[in-house]
Structures are given as structure tokens and as C-alpha cells.
Amino acid sequence: CLFRLALPKVSQMSESESRKKEMDRLLACLNKAVLKIAHSFHDKNSTEDSTVNEAQWFRKIAWNLAVQCDKDPVTMREFFILSYKLSRFCPSDQVILIAQKTCLLMAAAVDLEQGRKASTTSEQTQLLNRALEEINECKHIWNILKETGNFSGDPCETLLLLYEFEVKAKMNDPLLDSFLESLWELPHLECKTFETIALLAVEKPAHYPSIALKALNRALLLYKKKQSIDAVKYSKCVRNLINLLVPDGVPSTELCPPEEIWGYFEDALSFISHTEDYPESETLWLMVKSWNIGIYMYGGKKYVSAEKWCDLSLRFLDHLGSLKRNYETQMNTLYGELVEALSKSKGSVFNEE
């Protein structure tokens, strides 16, 4: 009776302290319902059908309340977990398995998000561990669910992989490498998945730039294999990779040797020269990035490398459209001054110091 009276009321309430209190009250009532139904399962005087019907009804109530809490993720998670707990008293048909999977995915997503915002390491660890429990339980349910039908379009498996990777990376799990070995070989992963792995690999407290580099390379390879390449998405992936290798304009030789960094720029230039859809702003960004590397090399008295990188920058300039006239005169003038300075530098311009 309480729920039948309270539900219409709470659904019409705007976000406020009163609504929060009402939701907390409903949470408490649902927790009591879970205990009551659990007790009924062991009560000889209760019929199984009536107990299952009660569990079904309360499960749906908890689900609907969770959906209404989109602006309060912590409370939303509590309702989804309650819906999951109540669903365990129901027959494990496909409908229930799908509901359980969704509840656990949502709960894990909230715990991961809260973990990113955690103010202390201990709080973050607690949230990540809780997310991992939900992930493992969801994997078990997902494996059962897959036996009941075709779920090829369901993103559950990919989400579980990403969630588990985030937990393991941020907790510095010693089994991370073995987890990744199987992940790299999965045939169904998409470009976006690898790009997300790359982002998570370097999202604090995780710091695995080599994993990020490998993931971005996988993403670029997949983009190139597509019959029709999305130049915008490809360009963003290129930018992420180069930012990883050239943070703050300084090439990171710890990740890969200078010639490989050069190779990524050359690959980007080659791609640009064969497509008209590459965003001009991204071509401009590559032009500036390669020029700045050249200036960095010049400052380090690596004169041959300096000229090479600045020359590469001019090659990017050639592929600019409407922006070309804004930079052409300035860039050519600067390049001329650089070459003149190089010729006056001690030794030949072709001698690297």
C-alpha cells in the first residue's frame, strides 16, 4: 500500500530535498522487502508462487525507481542493486537474466564513475573492488544468457572488458598483462573500444602509456581496414597517438625511438594526401606540432633533425585549404630564417651534434 501511494507522488516531484528523503524512505522499505521475501522462501507456510509474485512486483518497482534517479547516480545504483537482489528470487528465464545483467552493469558503471571522483585512495579502492565484484557476477550471468539466444548486437561483453580493464589498470593488478593477452586477440572489438582502452590506460592513477600506444595502433589499423574510412574519427585517433608520443612538444623516446615517431607523422601525411575529408584543423595541428618539434631539435643543436621536422611541417602546410594563405608566408619566412641560422651554426647543417 505504501508503494502504491508513494510511487505516483515521487515520480511527480522535482529534484529537491523532499524528493531525496522520499527516495531514501522507499529504499529503506525495499530493503525490508528483500529481507521479508528471503524469509518467506524458508517459511513453510508461504507458497512459492506468492513469494515469486511479490519478488517480481518489488523488482519492477526498484527498477522503475532506479530509472527515475538519473540525476542521483548513487541512489540509482542502490535501486538497481535492490532490483537485482529481488530478481534472484525469480525464475532465471531470459527476461530475468537480461534484467540482472543490466542492473549489474549499471551498478558497476556508477561505482567506476564514483571511483574516478573519489577524494582518497582508500575510497577509490573500495569502489573499484565493489565494481569488480559486480563485473564478475555480471560475467557469470552473461555467459548463461548467451546460451538462451542471439545477443551479437549486445554491447555487454565489450563493456565488461572495458570495466574490468579500468579496475585492473587503476589498481595496478599484476595480472593485467595476462588479461590483455586475451583481449588483444578478440576478433569483434571495434576502433572505439581500443581508443577507450588507450584513454583508460593513462587515466590517473593508471599509467600504462605502452598499453595506450598499442591500443591506438590497433584502432588505426582497424580504421584503415574499413571499406569507407571516417576521416574525422581517424584524425582524432592520430591526434591522441601523437599527443601520447609528443607530450608538451617533446618527443617521448621512452615509448618508441625517434624514427618511429617520425613514421607516425609520415603516415598521417600520406593519409591526408589521399583523402579530401581529413579535417583542416587537424592538418593544421599536425603542421604546428611538427614545426614545434623542429624548433625543439634546433634548441638541442640537432640541426639535421630540426630541418627535417620543419620541412615536414611545410609539407603539411601544402595540404591546408582556406587556412593555407593565413600561414604560408609566415611559415616560409620562418623556414628560410631557420635554414639561414642552420648554415651559420657551427659545423655543417648536415652534422648532428
Backbone hydrogen bonds in HBPLUS format (Angstrom, degrees):
<---DONOR---> <-ACCEPTOR-->    atom                        ^
c    i                          cat <-CA-CA->   ^        H-A-AA   ^      H-
h    n   atom  resd res      DA  || num        DHA   H-A  angle D-A-AA Bond
n    s   type  num  typ     dist DA aas  dist angle  dist       angle   num
A0005-LEU N   A0001-CYS O   3.02 MM   4  6.25 143.4  2.16 147.3 156.7     1
A0006-ALA N   A0002-LEU O   2.81 MM   4  5.95 156.5  1.86 150.3 157.9     2
A0007-LEU N   A0003-PHE O   2.88 MM   4  5.63 167.4  1.90 149.8 152.2     3
A0010-VAL N   A0006-ALA O   2.85 MM   4  6.06 164.7  1.88 165.5 169.1     4
A0011-SER N   A0007-LEU O   3.06 MM   4  6.12 156.7  2.11 153.0 158.9     5
A0012-GLN N   A0009-LYS O   3.24 MM   3  5.48 141.9  2.39 100.8 111.1     6
A0013-MET N   A0010-VAL O   3.25 MM   3  5.13 151.5  2.34  96.5 104.9     7
A0020-LYS N   A0016-SER O   3.08 MM   4  6.34 157.1  2.13 145.9 152.1     8
A0021-LYS N   A0017-GLU O   2.97 MM   4  6.24 156.5  2.03 147.5 153.4     9
A0022-GLU N   A0018-SER O   2.96 MM   4  6.21 153.3  2.03 145.1 152.7    10
A0023-MET N   A0019-ARG O   2.87 MM   4  6.12 156.7  1.93 150.4 156.6    11
A0024-ASP N   A0020-LYS O   2.93 MM   4  6.18 156.1  1.98 147.7 154.5    12
A0025-ARG N   A0021-LYS O   2.96 MM   4  6.19 147.8  2.06 141.8 150.6    13
A0026-LEU N   A0022-GLU O   2.96 MM   4  6.27 152.7  2.04 146.3 153.5    14
A0027-LEU N   A0023-MET O   2.85 MM   4  6.11 149.3  1.94 146.7 155.8    15
A0028-ALA N   A0024-ASP O   3.03 MM   4  6.28 157.7  2.08 144.7 149.6    16
A0029-CYS N   A0025-ARG O   3.03 MM   4  6.32 154.7  2.10 143.7 150.7    17
A0030-LEU N   A0026-LEU O   2.90 MM   4  6.11 155.0  1.96 147.4 153.9    18
A0031-ASN N   A0027-LEU O   2.93 MM   4  6.20 152.2  2.01 149.1 156.9    19
A0032-LYS N   A0028-ALA O   3.10 MM   4  6.40 149.8  2.19 142.5 150.2    20
A0033-ALA N   A0029-CYS O   2.91 MM   4  6.22 145.1  2.03 140.2 150.7    21
A0034-VAL N   A0030-LEU O   2.92 MM   4  6.24 150.3  2.01 148.4 155.1    22
A0035-LEU N   A0031-ASN O   3.22 MM   4  6.53 159.5  2.27 143.9 148.3    23
A0036-LYS N   A0032-LYS O   2.87 MM   4  6.12 158.1  1.92 150.4 157.0    24
A0037-ILE N   A0033-ALA O   2.88 MM   4  6.03 164.2  1.90 152.2 156.0    25
A0038-ALA N   A0034-VAL O   2.95 MM   4  6.08 156.2  2.01 145.7 152.9    26
A0039-HIS N   A0035-LEU O   2.96 MM   4  6.16 151.3  2.05 143.1 150.8    27
A0040-SER N   A0036-LYS O   2.91 MM   4  6.18 147.9  2.02 142.8 152.3    28
A0041-PHE N   A0037-ILE O   3.14 MM   4  6.41 140.9  2.30 144.5 152.9    29
A0042-HIS N   A0039-HIS O   3.06 MM   3  5.48 145.6  2.18 107.0 116.8    30
A0043-ASP N   A0040-SER O   3.06 MM   3  4.78 157.8  2.12  97.6 104.4    31
A0046-SER N   A0043-ASP O   3.13 MM   3  5.57 161.6  2.16 112.8 118.5    32
A0051-THR N   A0047-THR O   3.19 MM   4  6.43 157.9  2.24 149.3 155.6    33
A0052-VAL N   A0048-GLU O   2.89 MM   4  6.10 160.7  1.93 154.7 160.0    34
A0053-ASN N   A0049-ASP O   2.90 MM   4  6.10 158.9  1.95 148.3 154.5    35
A0054-GLU N   A0050-SER O   2.98 MM   4  6.20 152.6  2.06 142.0 149.1    36
A0055-ALA N   A0051-THR O   2.92 MM   4  6.20 160.5  1.96 148.3 153.8    37
A0056-GLN N   A0052-VAL O   2.82 MM   4  6.07 158.5  1.87 152.9 158.9    38
A0057-TRP N   A0053-ASN O   2.97 MM   4  6.16 160.5  2.01 146.2 151.3    39
A0058-PHE N   A0054-GLU O   2.93 MM   4  6.17 173.8  1.93 160.0 161.0    40
A0059-ARG N   A0055-ALA O   2.80 MM   4  5.82 149.5  1.89 144.0 153.6    41
A0060-LYS N   A0056-GLN O   3.10 MM   4  6.31 159.9  2.14 148.6 152.0    42
A0061-ILE N   A0057-TRP O   3.08 MM   4  6.36 151.7  2.16 143.7 152.2    43
A0062-ALA N   A0058-PHE O   2.88 MM   4  6.12 166.4  1.90 153.8 156.3    44
A0063-TRP N   A0059-ARG O   2.98 MM   4  6.23 155.9  2.04 145.3 152.4    45
A0064-ASN N   A0060-LYS O   2.91 MM   4  6.11 167.7  1.92 151.6 154.2    46
A0065-LEU N   A0061-ILE O   2.95 MM   4  6.18 155.8  2.01 152.2 159.1    47
A0066-ALA N   A0062-ALA O   2.94 MM   4  6.14 149.4  2.04 143.6 152.2    48
A0067-VAL N   A0063-TRP O   3.02 MM   4  6.38 156.5  2.08 153.5 159.3    49
A0068-GLN N   A0064-ASN O   3.23 MM   4  6.47 139.1  2.41 136.0 146.2    50
A0068-GLN N   A0065-LEU O   3.14 MM   3  5.08 126.1  2.45  92.4 106.4    51
A0069-CYS N   A0066-ALA O   3.00 MM   3  5.25 157.5  2.05 108.2 115.5    52
A0072-ASP N   A0069-CYS O   2.90 MM   3  5.13 160.6  1.94 113.0 119.3    53
A0076-MET N   A0072-ASP O   2.94 MM   4  6.14 160.2  1.98 155.0 161.2    54
A0077-ARG N   A0073-PRO O   2.87 MM   4  6.03 154.6  1.94 144.9 150.2    55
A0078-GLU N   A0074-VAL O   3.22 MM   4  6.55 154.0  2.29 141.4 147.7    56
A0079-PHE N   A0075-THR O   3.09 MM   4  6.45 157.3  2.14 154.4 159.3    57
A0080-PHE N   A0076-MET O   3.00 MM   4  6.29 158.9  2.04 152.0 158.1    58
A0081-ILE N   A0077-ARG O   2.87 MM   4  6.11 159.2  1.91 155.8 161.3    59
A0082-LEU N   A0078-GLU O   2.99 MM   4  6.20 153.8  2.06 143.2 150.6    60
A0083-SER N   A0079-PHE O   2.84 MM   4  6.09 155.3  1.90 147.8 155.0    61
A0084-TYR N   A0080-PHE O   2.89 MM   4  6.14 151.2  1.97 144.0 152.1    62
A0085-LYS N   A0081-ILE O   2.87 MM   4  6.16 160.4  1.90 149.1 154.2    63
A0086-LEU N   A0082-LEU O   2.91 MM   4  6.12 161.2  1.94 151.5 156.3    64
A0087-SER N   A0083-SER O   2.93 MM   4  6.08 144.3  2.06 139.8 149.9    65
A0088-ARG N   A0085-LYS O   3.27 MM   3  5.46 145.2  2.40  99.3 108.8    66
A0089-PHE N   A0086-LEU O   3.11 MM   3  5.72 164.3  2.14 114.6 119.6    67
A0090-CYS N   A0087-SER O   2.97 MM   3  5.16 160.1  2.01 109.2 114.2    68
A0093-ASP N   A0091-PRO O   2.84 MM   2  5.74 137.9  2.02 105.9  93.5    69
A0097-LEU N   A0093-ASP O   2.97 MM   4  6.22 163.1  2.00 157.2 162.7    70
A0098-ILE N   A0094-GLN O   2.93 MM   4  6.11 158.9  1.97 151.9 156.8    71
A0099-ALA N   A0095-VAL O   3.05 MM   4  6.28 157.0  2.10 144.0 150.5    72
A0100-GLN N   A0096-ILE O   2.81 MM   4  6.06 160.0  1.85 154.0 159.6    73
A0101-LYS N   A0097-LEU O   2.90 MM   4  6.06 162.9  1.93 148.2 153.0    74
A0102-THR N   A0098-ILE O   2.99 MM   4  6.19 161.7  2.03 147.9 152.6    75
A0103-CYS N   A0099-ALA O   2.92 MM   4  6.13 162.1  1.95 151.8 156.8    76
A0104-LEU N   A0100-GLN O   3.05 MM   4  6.25 166.7  2.06 154.4 157.1    77
A0105-LEU N   A0101-LYS O   2.95 MM   4  6.13 156.0  2.01 148.6 155.9    78
A0106-MET N   A0102-THR O   2.93 MM   4  6.07 164.4  1.95 152.6 156.5    79
A0107-ALA N   A0103-CYS O   2.95 MM   4  6.14 157.8  2.00 146.0 152.7    80
A0108-ALA N   A0104-LEU O   2.90 MM   4  6.01 162.9  1.93 147.4 152.0    81
A0109-ALA N   A0105-LEU O   2.92 MM   4  6.09 156.6  1.98 146.4 153.2    82
A0110-VAL N   A0106-MET O   3.04 MM   4  6.28 155.9  2.10 147.6 153.2    83
A0111-ASP N   A0107-ALA O   2.99 MM   4  6.26 163.5  2.02 150.7 155.4    84
A0112-LEU N   A0108-ALA O   2.90 MM   4  6.11 156.4  1.96 151.2 157.4    85
A0113-GLU N   A0109-ALA O   3.00 MM   4  6.18 157.5  2.05 143.7 150.0    86
A0114-GLN N   A0110-VAL O   2.81 MM   4  6.05 161.8  1.84 156.0 161.0    87
A0115-GLY N   A0111-ASP O   2.83 MM   4  5.93 142.2  1.98 136.4 147.6    88
A0116-ARG N   A0112-LEU O   3.01 MM   4  6.34 140.7  2.17 142.4 151.8    89
A0117-LYS N   A0114-GLN O   3.10 MM   3  5.10 129.2  2.37  93.9 107.5    90
A0118-ALA N   A0114-GLN O   2.99 MM   4  6.07 110.8  2.49 137.8 155.1    91
A0118-ALA N   A0115-GLY O   3.28 MM   3  4.99 153.3  2.36  93.8 101.7    92
A0124-GLN N   A0120-THR O   3.07 MM   4  6.31 160.1  2.11 146.4 152.1    93
A0125-THR N   A0121-THR O   2.86 MM   4  6.06 161.4  1.89 152.3 157.4    94
A0126-GLN N   A0122-SER O   3.00 MM   4  6.18 157.0  2.06 144.5 150.4    95
A0127-LEU N   A0123-GLU O   3.06 MM   4  6.31 160.0  2.10 149.1 154.0    96
A0128-LEU N   A0124-GLN O   2.86 MM   4  6.08 158.9  1.90 153.9 160.2    97
A0129-ASN N   A0125-THR O   2.90 MM   4  6.03 158.6  1.94 149.0 154.7    98
A0130-ARG N   A0126-GLN O   3.04 MM   4  6.22 154.5  2.10 142.6 149.7    99
A0131-ALA N   A0127-LEU O   2.90 MM   4  6.13 154.7  1.97 144.5 151.9   100
A0132-LEU N   A0128-LEU O   2.92 MM   4  6.15 151.5  2.00 144.2 152.0   101
A0133-GLU N   A0129-ASN O   3.09 MM   4  6.41 149.7  2.18 144.9 151.9   102
A0134-GLU N   A0130-ARG O   3.14 MM   4  6.49 158.1  2.19 147.8 153.2   103
A0135-ILE N   A0131-ALA O   2.82 MM   4  6.09 151.6  1.90 149.8 158.8   104
A0136-ASN N   A0132-LEU O   2.92 MM   4  6.12 164.7  1.95 150.9 153.9   105
A0137-GLU N   A0133-GLU O   3.04 MM   4  6.24 159.5  2.08 147.0 152.6   106
A0138-CYS N   A0134-GLU O   2.90 MM   4  5.99 153.3  1.97 142.2 150.2   107
A0139-LYS N   A0135-ILE O   2.85 MM   4  6.11 149.8  1.94 149.0 157.4   108
A0140-HIS N   A0136-ASN O   3.19 MM   4  6.44 152.7  2.26 141.8 148.0   109
A0141-ILE N   A0137-GLU O   3.10 MM   4  6.45 159.8  2.14 148.2 153.1   110
A0142-TRP N   A0138-CYS O   2.77 MM   4  5.93 159.9  1.81 151.9 158.3   111
A0143-ASN N   A0139-LYS O   3.00 MM   4  6.17 154.3  2.07 145.7 151.3   112
A0144-ILE N   A0140-HIS O   3.29 MM   4  6.61 149.3  2.39 141.5 149.1   113
A0145-LEU N   A0141-ILE O   2.81 MM   4  6.05 163.1  1.84 155.0 160.5   114
A0146-LYS N   A0142-TRP O   2.94 MM   4  6.10 155.7  2.00 151.6 156.2   115
A0147-GLU N   A0144-ILE O   3.08 MM   3  5.55 144.8  2.21 108.3 118.2   116
A0148-THR N   A0145-LEU O   2.88 MM   3  5.40 162.6  1.91 118.3 124.2   117
A0154-ASP N   A0151-PHE O   3.03 MM   3  5.27 163.5  2.06 112.5 117.5   118
A0159-LEU N   A0155-PRO O   2.95 MM   4  6.15 165.4  1.97 163.6 168.4   119
A0160-LEU N   A0156-CYS O   2.87 MM   4  6.11 160.8  1.91 156.7 162.0   120
A0161-LEU N   A0157-GLU O   3.03 MM   4  6.26 153.3  2.10 143.6 150.6   121
A0162-LEU N   A0158-THR O   2.98 MM   4  6.27 161.9  2.02 152.7 157.1   122
A0163-TYR N   A0159-LEU O   2.80 MM   4  5.98 163.8  1.82 154.6 159.6   123
A0164-GLU N   A0160-LEU O   2.88 MM   4  5.95 163.7  1.90 146.2 151.1   124
A0165-PHE N   A0161-LEU O   2.88 MM   4  6.01 156.1  1.94 144.7 152.1   125
A0166-GLU N   A0162-LEU O   2.94 MM   4  6.13 160.1  1.98 147.8 152.9   126
A0167-VAL N   A0163-TYR O   3.08 MM   4  6.39 162.1  2.12 150.5 154.6   127
A0168-LYS N   A0164-GLU O   2.96 MM   4  6.16 174.2  1.96 155.9 157.6   128
A0169-ALA N   A0165-PHE O   2.82 MM   4  5.89 161.1  1.85 154.2 159.8   129
A0170-LYS N   A0166-GLU O   2.98 MM   4  6.02 164.0  2.00 148.2 152.7   130
A0171-MET N   A0167-VAL O   2.95 MM   4  6.02 135.5  2.15 144.8 156.7   131
A0173-ASP N   A0168-LYS O   2.87 MM   5  4.88 173.4  1.88 151.6 153.0   132
A0172-ASN N   A0169-ALA O   3.26 MM   3  5.11 160.3  2.30  98.6 103.4   133
A0176-LEU N   A0173-ASP O   3.06 MM   3  5.42 157.0  2.12 120.3 120.6   134
A0179-PHE N   A0175-LEU O   3.04 MM   4  6.27 153.3  2.12 151.5 159.7   135
A0180-LEU N   A0176-LEU O   2.92 MM   4  6.19 152.5  2.00 150.4 157.9   136
A0181-GLU N   A0177-ASP O   2.96 MM   4  6.23 144.3  2.09 145.4 155.1   137
A0183-LEU N   A0179-PHE O   3.28 MM   4  6.49 149.2  2.38 136.7 145.7   138
A0184-TRP N   A0180-LEU O   2.84 MM   4  6.01 163.9  1.87 165.2 164.0   139
A0186-LEU N   A0183-LEU O   3.13 MM   3  5.46 161.8  2.17 111.9 117.5   140
A0193-THR N   A0190-GLU O   3.06 MM   3  5.33 124.6  2.38 102.2 116.0   141
A0194-PHE N   A0190-GLU O   3.28 MM   4  6.74 158.8  2.33 155.1 159.6   142
A0195-GLU N   A0191-CYS O   2.94 MM   4  6.25 155.9  2.00 154.1 162.0   143
A0196-THR N   A0192-LYS O   2.91 MM   4  6.10 149.1  2.01 143.6 151.6   144
A0197-ILE N   A0193-THR O   2.95 MM   4  6.26 154.9  2.01 148.4 155.4   145
A0198-ALA N   A0194-PHE O   2.98 MM   4  6.24 153.8  2.05 144.0 150.8   146
A0199-LEU N   A0195-GLU O   3.08 MM   4  6.41 152.7  2.16 143.0 149.5   147
A0200-LEU N   A0196-THR O   2.92 MM   4  6.17 165.5  1.94 155.6 159.3   148
A0201-ALA N   A0197-ILE O   2.87 MM   4  5.97 144.5  2.00 146.9 156.6   149
A0202-VAL N   A0199-LEU O   3.30 MM   3  5.75 151.9  2.39 106.6 113.9   150
A0203-GLU N   A0200-LEU O   3.26 MM   3  4.96 167.7  2.28  99.4 103.0   151
A0208-TYR N   A0201-ALA O   2.74 MM   7  5.11 151.7  1.82 144.8 152.3   152
A0206-ALA N   A0203-GLU O   2.90 MM   3  5.38 134.4  2.11 136.4 128.4   153
A0211-ILE N   A0208-TYR O   3.04 MM   3  5.42 126.8  2.33 107.7 120.7   154
A0212-ALA N   A0208-TYR O   3.09 MM   4  6.47 158.3  2.14 151.7 158.4   155
A0213-LEU N   A0209-PRO O   2.85 MM   4  6.08 155.3  1.91 147.8 154.1   156
A0214-LYS N   A0210-SER O   3.07 MM   4  6.26 159.4  2.11 140.9 146.1   157
A0215-ALA N   A0211-ILE O   2.89 MM   4  6.10 160.2  1.93 152.0 157.6   158
A0216-LEU N   A0212-ALA O   2.94 MM   4  6.13 160.4  1.98 150.9 155.8   159
A0217-ASN N   A0213-LEU O   2.98 MM   4  6.18 153.3  2.06 146.5 154.0   160
A0218-ARG N   A0214-LYS O   2.99 MM   4  6.26 150.9  2.07 144.1 152.0   161
A0219-ALA N   A0215-ALA O   2.93 MM   4  6.25 153.6  2.01 145.6 153.1   162
A0220-LEU N   A0216-LEU O   2.91 MM   4  6.17 163.6  1.94 151.0 154.5   163
A0221-LEU N   A0217-ASN O   2.98 MM   4  6.15 155.8  2.04 144.6 151.4   164
A0222-LEU N   A0218-ARG O   2.98 MM   4  6.24 155.3  2.04 148.2 154.5   165
A0223-TYR N   A0219-ALA O   2.91 MM   4  6.23 155.9  1.97 151.5 158.5   166
A0224-LYS N   A0220-LEU O   3.02 MM   4  6.28 158.3  2.07 148.0 153.0   167
A0225-LYS N   A0221-LEU O   3.14 MM   4  6.38 134.0  2.36 137.9 150.0   168
A0225-LYS N   A0222-LEU O   3.14 MM   3  5.08 130.0  2.40  93.8 107.2   169
A0226-LYS N   A0223-TYR O   3.18 MM   3  5.46 150.7  2.27 104.3 112.9   170
A0234-TYR N   A0230-ASP O   2.90 MM   4  6.08 161.3  1.94 155.2 161.6   171
A0235-SER N   A0231-ALA O   2.87 MM   4  5.90 154.6  1.94 139.3 145.9   172
A0236-LYS N   A0232-VAL O   3.12 MM   4  6.41 149.5  2.22 144.5 152.1   173
A0237-CYS N   A0233-LYS O   3.08 MM   4  6.35 152.3  2.16 146.2 153.6   174
A0238-VAL N   A0234-TYR O   2.94 MM   4  6.26 155.0  2.00 150.1 157.3   175
A0239-ARG N   A0235-SER O   2.93 MM   4  6.17 156.7  1.99 144.1 150.3   176
A0240-ASN N   A0236-LYS O   2.99 MM   4  6.24 160.2  2.03 146.3 151.1   177
A0241-LEU N   A0237-CYS O   3.00 MM   4  6.24 157.1  2.05 147.9 154.1   178
A0242-ILE N   A0238-VAL O   2.92 MM   4  6.16 166.8  1.94 156.0 159.2   179
A0243-ASN N   A0239-ARG O   2.83 MM   4  5.96 157.6  1.88 151.6 158.4   180
A0244-LEU N   A0240-ASN O   3.06 MM   4  6.18 141.1  2.22 135.9 145.9   181
A0244-LEU N   A0241-LEU O   3.14 MM   3  5.10 123.0  2.48  91.9 106.4   182
A0245-LEU N   A0241-LEU O   3.06 MM   4  6.40 147.1  2.17 143.4 152.3   183
A0246-VAL N   A0242-ILE O   2.66 MM   4  5.71 144.1  1.79 150.6 160.6   184
A0252-SER N   A0245-LEU O   2.64 MM   7  5.27 160.6  1.68 173.7 169.0   185
A0250-VAL N   A0247-PRO O   3.08 MM   3  5.73 170.9  2.09 123.3 125.9   186
A0260-GLU N   A0257-PRO O   2.96 MM   3  5.52 136.3  2.15 114.4 125.9   187
A0261-ILE N   A0257-PRO O   3.27 MM   4  6.70 154.0  2.34 149.8 157.4   188
A0262-TRP N   A0258-PRO O   2.91 MM   4  6.21 161.7  1.95 153.8 158.9   189
A0263-GLY N   A0259-GLU O   2.96 MM   4  6.11 144.2  2.09 130.4 140.5   190
A0264-TYR N   A0260-GLU O   3.07 MM   4  6.45 143.0  2.21 146.3 154.1   191
A0264-TYR N   A0261-ILE O   3.17 MM   3  5.32 126.1  2.47  98.1 110.9   192
A0265-PHE N   A0261-ILE O   3.37 MM   4  6.78 154.7  2.44 148.1 153.9   193
A0266-GLU N   A0262-TRP O   2.96 MM   4  6.28 159.0  2.00 153.2 159.8   194
A0267-ASP N   A0263-GLY O   2.84 MM   4  6.05 154.2  1.91 146.4 153.4   195
A0268-ALA N   A0264-TYR O   3.02 MM   4  6.23 155.8  2.07 141.7 148.1   196
A0269-LEU N   A0265-PHE O   2.90 MM   4  6.19 157.2  1.96 149.2 155.5   197
A0270-SER N   A0266-GLU O   2.87 MM   4  6.11 157.3  1.92 149.5 155.7   198
A0271-PHE N   A0267-ASP O   2.92 MM   4  6.17 156.7  1.97 148.3 154.5   199
A0272-ILE N   A0268-ALA O   2.91 MM   4  6.16 160.9  1.95 150.4 155.6   200
A0273-SER N   A0269-LEU O   2.96 MM   4  6.16 153.1  2.03 146.8 153.9   201
A0274-HIS N   A0271-PHE O   3.07 MM   3  5.31 148.8  2.17 103.6 113.2   202
A0275-THR N   A0272-ILE O   3.29 MM   3  5.36 171.6  2.30 108.1 109.9   203
A0282-GLU N   A0279-PRO O   3.03 MM   3  5.34 129.8  2.29 103.0 115.8   204
A0283-THR N   A0279-PRO O   3.13 MM   4  6.56 150.6  2.22 149.2 157.9   205
A0284-LEU N   A0280-GLU O   2.89 MM   4  6.15 158.8  1.93 151.3 157.2   206
A0285-TRP N   A0281-SER O   2.97 MM   4  6.16 147.7  2.08 133.5 142.5   207
A0286-LEU N   A0282-GLU O   2.99 MM   4  6.26 155.6  2.06 144.7 150.0   208
A0287-MET N   A0283-THR O   2.93 MM   4  6.19 150.4  2.02 145.2 154.1   209
A0288-VAL N   A0284-LEU O   2.95 MM   4  6.26 163.0  1.98 155.7 158.6   210
A0289-LYS N   A0285-TRP O   2.87 MM   4  6.02 159.8  1.91 147.7 154.3   211
A0290-SER N   A0286-LEU O   2.93 MM   4  6.03 167.4  1.95 148.2 151.2   212
A0291-TRP N   A0287-MET O   3.02 MM   4  6.17 153.1  2.09 143.4 151.5   213
A0292-ASN N   A0288-VAL O   2.88 MM   4  6.09 160.8  1.92 151.7 156.6   214
A0293-ILE N   A0289-LYS O   3.05 MM   4  6.34 147.5  2.16 144.2 153.0   215
A0294-GLY N   A0290-SER O   3.05 MM   4  6.31 152.7  2.12 141.6 148.8   216
A0294-GLY N   A0291-TRP O   3.02 MM   3  5.00 112.6  2.50  93.0 109.3   217
A0295-ILE N   A0291-TRP O   2.95 MM   4  6.36 152.5  2.03 150.9 158.4   218
A0296-TYR N   A0292-ASN O   2.90 MM   4  6.11 151.7  1.98 141.9 150.1   219
A0297-MET N   A0293-ILE O   2.85 MM   4  6.15 155.4  1.91 150.3 156.8   220
A0298-TYR N   A0294-GLY O   2.91 MM   4  6.18 151.3  1.99 144.1 152.4   221
A0299-GLY N   A0295-ILE O   2.92 MM   4  6.20 154.4  1.99 146.6 153.0   222
A0300-GLY N   A0296-TYR O   3.12 MM   4  6.43 132.8  2.35 137.2 149.6   223
A0300-GLY N   A0297-MET O   3.06 MM   3  5.03 129.7  2.32  92.9 106.9   224
A0302-LYS N   A0297-MET O   2.84 MM   5  5.09 164.1  1.87 156.2 150.7   225
A0301-LYS N   A0298-TYR O   2.95 MM   3  4.95 158.5  2.00 109.4 111.8   226
A0306-ALA N   A0302-LYS O   2.90 MM   4  6.08 150.5  1.99 148.4 158.1   227
A0307-GLU N   A0303-TYR O   3.03 MM   4  6.26 164.2  2.06 150.1 152.1   228
A0308-LYS N   A0304-VAL O   3.02 MM   4  6.23 158.3  2.07 147.2 153.9   229
A0309-TRP N   A0305-SER O   2.94 MM   4  6.12 164.4  1.97 155.4 157.8   230
A0310-CYS N   A0306-ALA O   3.05 MM   4  6.21 160.9  2.09 149.2 154.9   231
A0311-ASP N   A0307-GLU O   2.87 MM   4  5.95 150.2  1.96 145.0 153.4   232
A0312-LEU N   A0308-LYS O   3.00 MM   4  6.25 147.9  2.11 139.7 148.6   233
A0313-SER N   A0309-TRP O   3.00 MM   4  6.31 146.9  2.11 140.8 149.6   234
A0314-LEU N   A0310-CYS O   3.17 MM   4  6.54 146.6  2.29 140.7 148.1   235
A0315-ARG N   A0311-ASP O   3.15 MM   4  6.53 140.3  2.31 140.3 151.2   236
A0315-ARG N   A0312-LEU O   3.02 MM   3  5.01 123.6  2.35  94.1 109.2   237
A0316-PHE N   A0312-LEU O   3.08 MM   4  6.53 143.2  2.22 146.9 156.7   238
A0316-PHE N   A0313-SER O   3.17 MM   3  5.17 124.3  2.50  93.2 106.9   239
A0317-LEU N   A0313-SER O   2.99 MM   4  6.32 148.8  2.09 141.0 150.5   240
A0318-ASP N   A0314-LEU O   3.11 MM   4  6.44 142.1  2.26 140.8 148.8   241
A0319-HIS N   A0316-PHE O   2.94 MM   3  5.42 150.7  2.03 111.4 120.5   242
A0320-LEU N   A0317-LEU O   3.06 MM   3  5.40 168.4  2.07 115.7 118.3   243
A0324-LYS N   A0321-GLY O   3.12 MM   3  5.55 158.7  2.16 112.2 118.7   244
A0326-ASN N   A0323-LEU O   3.01 MM   3  5.37 137.0  2.20 106.5 119.0   245
A0327-TYR N   A0324-LYS O   3.04 MM   3  5.47 147.4  2.15 109.7 118.8   246
A0328-GLU N   A0324-LYS O   2.78 MM   4  5.66 148.8  1.87 163.6 174.1   247
A0331-MET N   A0327-TYR O   2.80 MM   4  5.82 167.7  1.82 165.1 169.0   248
A0332-ASN N   A0328-GLU O   2.98 MM   4  6.07 168.0  1.99 153.8 157.2   249
A0333-THR N   A0329-THR O   2.97 MM   4  6.07 154.2  2.04 146.3 153.9   250
A0334-LEU N   A0330-GLN O   2.93 MM   4  6.12 162.9  1.96 149.1 154.0   251
A0335-TYR N   A0331-MET O   2.83 MM   4  6.01 154.3  1.89 147.2 155.0   252
A0336-GLY N   A0332-ASN O   2.93 MM   4  6.09 154.9  2.00 141.3 147.9   253
A0337-GLU N   A0333-THR O   2.96 MM   4  6.26 156.7  2.01 148.9 155.3   254
A0338-LEU N   A0334-LEU O   2.85 MM   4  6.08 149.6  1.94 144.3 153.3   255
A0339-VAL N   A0335-TYR O   2.90 MM   4  6.18 164.5  1.92 154.1 157.0   256
A0340-GLU N   A0336-GLY O   2.99 MM   4  6.18 156.8  2.04 145.2 151.9   257
A0341-ALA N   A0337-GLU O   2.86 MM   4  6.07 153.8  1.93 143.4 151.0   258
A0342-LEU N   A0338-LEU O   2.79 MM   4  6.04 151.6  1.87 149.8 158.5   259
A0343-SER N   A0339-VAL O   2.96 MM   4  6.20 152.4  2.03 145.1 151.8   260
A0344-LYS N   A0340-GLU O   3.19 MM   4  6.44 135.1  2.40 138.0 149.2   261
A0344-LYS N   A0341-ALA O   3.21 MM   3  5.17 131.4  2.46  92.7 105.5   262
A0345-SER N   A0341-ALA O   3.03 MM   4  6.21 119.5  2.41 136.3 151.7   263
A0345-SER N   A0342-LEU O   3.09 MM   3  5.04 142.6  2.24  95.4 106.5   264
A0351-ASN N   A0348-SER O   2.98 MM   3  5.29 164.7  2.01 113.0 115.6   265
